[in-house]
Amino acid sequence: MLTAMQYGSFVWPHNPKTYTIRFTRSLVQHTLPFASYAIEDLGLGARVMEGEGEFFGANAYQTFGRLASLFYKQQPRQLLHPLWQSSNVYFQMLQLLEEPRADYVRYAFRFVEAPSGSARSVEAAAERVTLSAGQTLWDVAQQHGLTVKALLECNPALSTCNDARPGSEVRLR
């Protein structure tokens, strides 16, 4: 079973139905007089992560509302995908795709990768630790002046200390 997708403090109760990542490169074509053309590579563009999903059950609309409240936060946050790498992203778009019912909401979303050199991106990277073989949450908590309870609260995908395995990325804040 896949772990749940997460953006900041929001954990998806059900992973989105679709998830795409768009990679771009900026190219400019220059026409050369009496010749042909030249292509100038201006570099990579920001990755765009987007998709669609559904919330269902008695709290579907409240769940959508919790996600929507994060849309209004202006700083980038960490997006954790169950299979893809995590990224520091801006929440660019959230769209309700049909009239919500009390027990069902269909939505679309788009996140845009924050520049890797930004101070927030560097700060977010410093707020994570990858567990090595033999390392426990207790070890990480001791090294960073935290409690195991605080680490579990920052990592909703870890319901107990036993869920942390070597290679797991653990959020510190």
N, C-alpha and C positions, 0 to 999 in steps of 0.2 A: 504494500500500500504506500502511495506517495505521501510525503509530508505536505502540509498545507502551505499555500503561497502566503506571503506576508509582506505588508508595506507599512513601515514604521510600527505602530502599535496594533495595527489591524491584521487579524489573521482570518483568511477566508474560511468559512465553514465548509464550503465545497469549492474545489479549484475551478477556475474558469473553464468553459467548454472549449474555447479557442484561445491561443496565445501565439502571437507572431513577433518576430524580432526583425526589424529592417536595418540593414547595414547600408550606409551610403558613403560615397566618395565624391568630392566636388571636383569637377573637371571643367576647364574653360577651353573653348576652341578659338584659336586665333587664325584669322585668314592672312596668309602671307601674300603680298602683292606679286603678281606674275609667277606665283609658285602654287603651292597647295595650301596646306594648313599645318598648324602645330597644336598639340594638346598640352595644356599645363595642368598638372595635378596639384590641386590646392589642399589635398589631404583628406583625411577621414572626417566624416560628419558624425554627429551624435547618433547613437543607436536609439531606435524607437521601439518600445515594447507596447503592444496593444492586443486587445482581445475582447471577447464577449463572455458573459456568464449569467448565471441565474442564482437568486436567493429564493429559497422556498421554505415553507413552514410558518408557524404562527408568528415568528418575529422577522419575517422577510423584509418588510419595509423598514423596521428599526435597524436591521443589519445594513441595508443600503444607506440609511441615514448616518450611521457611524462611519462608513467609507466616505460618504459625501463630506462629512465634517473635516476629514483629512485633506480634501481637495483645497480648502481655504487656507491651509498652512503654506507659507511662502517658501520655506527653505526645503532643500532636497532631503529625501529620506532614503533609507535602505529598502530595496525591493528584493525579496528572497523568493526565488522560484524553486520548486521542488527538484527540478532536473538541471536547470540552466544556472549559470553563475549569478551571484548576487551583484547588484548594481546600485550605485547612488544615483537617484533619479528625481526629477521634478514630476509632479502629478499634473499633466497638461489638460486632460479631458476626461469627464465622466458624463455619460449620457444614459438617460432612461429611455429604453427602446419601445416601451409600450405603456399604456396606462397600468399603474401598479394595482394589484389586488392585495387584499390583506395577507394572503399567504403565498404570493408569487411576485417577483420583480425580475425583469430581464434588463440587462445593462451592458454598456460597452465602456472601455477605458483606454487611455493612452498615457504612457509614461515616456519621458525623454531623458536620456542619460545626462547627468551633470558633468561638466568638464572635469577630467581627471586631475588637473592641476589646481583645482579650486581648494581653498582653505577648508571648506565644509567636507569635501571629498577626503582630504587627508585626515581631518578630524574623525570622520566616520570609520576610516580604515583603522585608526588607532583604537577605536572602541570595540574591536573584535579580536578574538584569539582563536586559533585553530588548535584543537586538542591533539597532542602527540600521544604515542603509545604509552600507556601507564599513567597518563595525566588524568586527574579527576576534576570535577567541578569544585571540590573542596580546595584542591591545589590552586586553581585559577582564582578562586575567591580570596585565598590567603595572599597570593602574589599582588592582587590589585586592591586590597583593603576592603573587600566586599563580603557579604554573606552568601551562602549557598541559596538561601531563600530569595535574595535580590537577583541572583543570576537566573533562577528559575522564572521569576517574574518578567525578566527581560527577554526570555526565550520560551514563549508559549508552546513551541513545538516539543519542548522537553517537559514532559509531565512529571518525571522523577529524575533523580540523579543517574539512575541506571540507563536512561535513554541517551546519555552523552557517550559517544564512541570516538575512538581515534579518528581524526580527520574532520570531526564535527566543528563547525564554526560557531562560536559562542559570543553573543553580544554582551558587552560589559555595561552598557547604559541603555 
